[in-house]
Amino acid sequence: MGTWQLVLCGLVVLFGLMGVVVPGLPGPPVVWAAVLWWSMTEKTALAWGVLAGATAVLLLGQAVQWLLPVRRGRAATVTRSTLLLAGAAGILGFCVLPVLGAPLGFVAGIYGAERRRLGGHGEARASTRLVMRAVGTSMLVELWACLLVAGAWLGAVLAA
């Protein structure tokens, strides 16, 4: 696979990661399609292994999302900027502290956005709990699955 194809594949993975936090964009299918594109071009045992692992992780993430209880109460207070900041903080957290940094960064991003919006610690903490109960947990599971796949793909690209 050429350099430009790798860059384009990486951009598609990044687009899929942003698709998790932007409503209307299918994040996991886009990330999976990028890994499929890469593995079909590479045709190595490592590439096929990453594709199989990506498929398993994304399907497991979907199953966990379906098992989570749906809580939509007061979800109207969740702003789009809060979710975008939380997603960006989750991605950054994953890069700083692989695997465990994603949930920490995600929740910290929600708290930071709510603290800026509401002004006080108590209100921001209560709002962070409401956001996580309403939509945050489901979004975090999806983002975490996509980040694991992106990390595995990047590790395989760097190893090859």
Residue pairs with C-beta under 8 A, 6 or more apart in sequence:
1 9
1 38
1 41
1 42
5 41
6 38
6 157
9 34
9 37
9 38
10 34
10 154
10 157
12 30
12 31
12 33
12 34
12 37
13 30
13 31
13 34
13 35
13 150
13 153
15 25
15 30
16 26
16 27
16 28
16 29
16 30
16 31
16 32
16 33
16 34
16 146
16 150
17 27
17 31
17 87
17 91
17 143
17 146
17 147
17 150
18 25
18 27
18 87
19 25
19 26
19 27
19 30
20 27
20 28
20 87
20 139
20 142
20 143
20 146
21 27
21 83
21 84
21 86
21 87
21 88
21 139
21 143
22 84
23 80
27 142
27 143
27 146
28 58
28 61
28 62
28 142
28 145
28 146
31 54
31 58
31 146
31 149
31 150
32 54
32 55
32 58
32 149
34 153
35 50
35 51
35 54
35 149
35 153
36 51
38 47
38 50
38 153
38 157
39 47
39 48
39 50
39 51
42 160
44 160
46 156
46 159
46 160
47 156
50 152
50 153
50 156
53 149
53 152
54 149
54 152
54 153
57 145
57 148
57 149
57 152
58 145
58 146
58 149
60 145
61 141
61 142
61 144
61 145
61 146
62 145
64 141
65 138
65 141
65 142
68 137
68 138
68 141
71 133
71 134
72 134
73 133
73 134
74 130
74 134
75 134
75 135
77 127
77 130
77 131
78 131
78 134
78 135
79 113
79 117
81 113
82 109
82 110
82 113
82 114
82 117
82 131
83 135
83 139
85 109
85 110
85 112
85 113
86 106
86 107
86 109
86 110
86 113
86 136
86 139
87 106
87 109
87 139
87 143
88 109
89 105
89 106
89 108
89 109
89 112
90 101
90 102
90 103
90 105
90 106
90 109
90 140
90 143
90 144
90 147
91 102
91 105
91 143
91 147
92 101
92 105
93 101
93 102
93 103
93 104
93 105
93 106
93 108
94 101
94 102
94 105
94 147
94 151
95 101
96 105
97 104
98 151
99 148
99 151
102 140
102 143
102 144
102 147
103 140
103 144
106 136
106 139
106 140
106 143
107 128
107 132
107 136
107 140
110 128
110 131
110 132
110 136
111 124
111 125
111 128
114 123
114 124
114 127
114 128
114 131
115 121
115 124
117 124
117 127
118 124
118 127
132 140
